[in-house]
Amino acid sequence: MYSPKIKEDLIPILYKLAKQEQKPMTELVDEMLRAEISKRNGQAETSNDESPSKKVKKTAHDRRT
């Protein structure tokens, strides 16, 4: 599975935010990504148990797999 790398300059920012919210960075990033994906899809925020919205457009790479 494809796992994109987070840019180095974002790591300290995410680390501080996660510490402020007293949660692991992975949980914080997951919440942030899900909220932004939902916002861009014009939907309510998805829970961790739901699959990504069907509104997300497939890329050429997605169609090949």
C-alpha positions in Angstrom: 0.0 0.0 0.0 1.2 3.5 -0.8 2.3 5.5 2.3 3.1 9.1 1.5 5.8 10.8 3.5 5.0 13.8 5.6 7.2 16.8 4.8 9.9 17.3 7.5 8.8 20.9 8.3 5.4 19.7 9.3 6.6 17.1 11.9 7.4 19.6 14.7 4.1 21.4 14.2 2.2 18.1 14.3 4.2 17.0 17.3 3.3 20.1 19.2 -0.4 20.0 18.3 -0.6 16.3 19.3 1.0 17.1 22.6 -1.4 19.9 23.2 -4.4 17.6 22.4 -2.8 14.7 24.4 -3.0 12.2 21.6 -0.6 10.3 19.3 0.5 12.2 16.2 -1.0 9.4 14.0 -4.4 9.9 15.6 -4.2 13.7 15.1 -3.2 13.4 11.4 -5.9 10.8 10.8 -8.5 13.2 12.3 -7.2 16.1 10.3 -7.1 14.3 7.0 -10.6 12.8 7.5 -12.0 16.3 8.3 -10.4 17.9 5.3 -11.5 15.0 3.0 -15.1 15.4 4.2 -15.0 19.1 3.8 -13.7 18.9 0.3 -16.4 16.3 -0.5 -19.1 18.5 1.0 -20.1 16.0 3.6 -20.2 15.6 7.3 -17.1 14.3 8.9 -16.6 10.5 8.5 -15.8 8.3 11.5 -12.7 6.2 11.7 -14.7 3.1 10.8 -16.2 4.4 7.6 -14.5 4.0 4.2 -13.6 7.1 2.2 -16.4 8.8 0.3 -17.3 7.5 -3.2 -17.1 11.2 -4.3 -13.3 11.0 -4.2 -12.1 11.0 -7.8 -10.0 8.2 -9.0 -6.6 8.9 -10.3 -5.0 7.2 -13.3 -2.9 5.2 -10.8 -6.1 4.1 -9.0 -7.7 2.9 -12.2 -4.7 0.7 -13.0 -4.7 -1.2 -9.7 
